[in-house]
Structure formats: C-alpha cells, structure tokens
C-alpha cells in the first residue's frame, strides 16, 4: 500500500516538475488506490454532491489541544504541524499511514452524524494525528476542515493525461460530465474514459456564459439572431426520472430537498438547466438552500425557470442547436408538477426593459451547441454598467 506521505509531499511541492511527479504517483498506484489518492490530492474526501459534513474548526482545535500543550501557527495547517512535533504521546499503531487508511478514516469522519458524532470525529482524527508526521498532519487537518489546500482540477487533468497516455481533451470532457477527478482518473487508468456520460443524479459542469459590461443592450446584440432572457436568480440543474429527481446548484451542491414533492410523467429521464429565484430578493433563495430541509416548511415559494436541455433518456443532445434544445426542454417541463414550486420554461423577454430594471440579460444564439465544461463562444450575459452581476 502506498504511503500517505507522498500525497502530503506533493501537496506542499511547487515548481515545473509537479505535473510529472503527480503522473509518476498515479502510475505507481494500484487500481483501488487511484480514486482515494486523487481525492486526497484535490483536498476532498467525497464528491461535492455526496452526503457528509466537514469538520468544524472547534472540533479540529479540540483534537490539536488533546495531543499537545503547544498549538501555535497562523492557520490550522501550521498548528497541526506544531502540535505533532510536540505531541505528548505516540499512536497505538506506529506503522506508516497509507493513502487508503487516511481516506477511509476521513470518510468516516465526514459520515459521522447524530448523537455523539462530535466525540467520534475527535477520536478518529486524534488517532490519525498521533500516527502522522508533521507534514502529513498539516494536510489531514486542512482536508478534514475543508480548507482549500488541494491541487486544482486542471493540473490533475494534465497529470492524468500524462500518466495514462490519454488526450487532455478527453480527460476534461469526462470531468465535465462527472466532475469528480478520482473517478475520472480511475476510468482513465482502465481505458474506460469514454464510458463516462451524462447521468441523472450526477451533476455536470455547466457551460460558462461570459459576462459583458455595456451601456446599451442594443449595441451589444445589434445585427445578430438571439434569444433573450432576463436573469433573476441562481443557476441550477434539474434532473428528473421515473423514480426520483435531483436539483443541484452551479457549484454542484445537492439541494434536492427543495423539490421533494416533484412529480414527472416521464417514461425516461431528462437533465435540464435553468435558474431558481424567489421574487427579486436573491437572499431568500440562498437562505432556503442553506436550511437543508424541505421547501414545504418555508413561507418562501421558489420558482424554477428551465432554459436548456442536455440529455434525454440517456442520450446527450448538447450538439443540437439551442432552439431545438429549448423546444425539447419545453416538452419536458410540461410533464413536471410540484405543488411547492413554480416550474416553467423560460420565456423570451425584451432585453431593453429587463436592462432598465437592473436585471442581467442572457443572450443565447439559436444555432449554438452546449459546451460542457467550456466557455460559450456565442452566448452572453449582459450586465449594465454599475449594476450587480448574478452568479
């Protein structure tokens, strides 16, 4: 089994040779180690949409104080290193920490919930730190607390490409459909990269619609065909199937509790994109998302407006013209019902009027495809000068 210290060393390293070192590590791992290793390299334990909670700072500090009287540093990483160098006792197991063991324990920490969960988290983390070297302890605690310390997806994608001899575009294409580099690396190592497709229940990376700051909407879109919408909320993706439905934010957070009463008269499945809002106050939706409970318990009645369709019955339609995808989205929305939500298909709006009211205006090209994980070359989000932009 591969030692966790190799992960810690790569996380702390910088320089031109980093991608080569990452690729070398990936090639040396067993098939079972690839996914947990890549997750640890990205500073995460589970996909962003999976259940589980990060460890709070209070718990982390309690753990550090339980192993040492000296806890110093400017951040939790430095504090962990200092505490381990001055720890009062050694761990029961003096063997070197492995990637699999660290990932397994941190996964148990995240999944721990209910009565006594904080005590279990403290015990698990304490056991890890007592057996860890200072540098290992730094990244164990940063990962447990969800503090950004990992390597970004673009660098990991380059390492996967080099390690397994696959084109970088194929790696990024797979990641756009399943944004979890651990699973992508695992697929690349076994030659199954092209088998990763859009799948209901697994969020995709939305196409970036670039923003432009203008004084006149007319000047921005003059002389071109376009479909315009006034934006009022946050971008979401809605997945529906015969069995159940899912709702994710643009950052791929699972907020499916908001559509617990959704019913769809479909014989297959659909993956849609749009936005969610509640009146003109964006903070209402943000508070609703953070409640982590059914919208039926709230006085806020959110609305979901669908403006695109990407996959129908397991068939990707991202290469169809936008006007065709919008028509398909309209058909699907007509088969969806939720008493707690208003769900509709986007209606075109007069851009100048929306612009004057202070709303960003999304301008879509009728003939353009959907670029998963990419930046649109034809679509725009127009924001009036000095007006606030929406996420």
Secondary structure as UniProt FT lines:
FT   HELIX           5..12
FT   TURN            16..17
FT   HELIX           18..28
FT   HELIX           31..41
FT   TURN            42..43
FT   TURN            48..49
FT   HELIX           57..67
FT   HELIX           76..85
FT   HELIX           99..111
FT   TURN            115..116
FT   HELIX           117..131
FT   HELIX           134..145
FT   HELIX           153..164
FT   HELIX           168..177
FT   HELIX           181..189
FT   TURN            190..191
FT   HELIX           193..195
FT   TURN            200..201
FT   STRAND          211..214
FT   HELIX           217..221
FT   TURN            222..223
FT   STRAND          227..230
FT   STRAND          234..241
FT   STRAND          245..249
FT   TURN            250..251
FT   HELIX           256..259
FT   TURN            260..261
FT   STRAND          263..264
FT   STRAND          269..277
FT   TURN            279..280
FT   HELIX           282..290
FT   HELIX           295..297
FT   STRAND          303..312
FT   TURN            313..314
FT   STRAND          315..316
FT   TURN            318..319
FT   HELIX           322..333
FT   TURN            334..335
FT   STRAND          336..337
FT   TURN            339..340
FT   STRAND          342..345
FT   HELIX           351..356
FT   TURN            357..358
FT   STRAND          361..364
FT   TURN            366..367
FT   TURN            372..373
FT   STRAND          380..384
FT   TURN            385..386
//
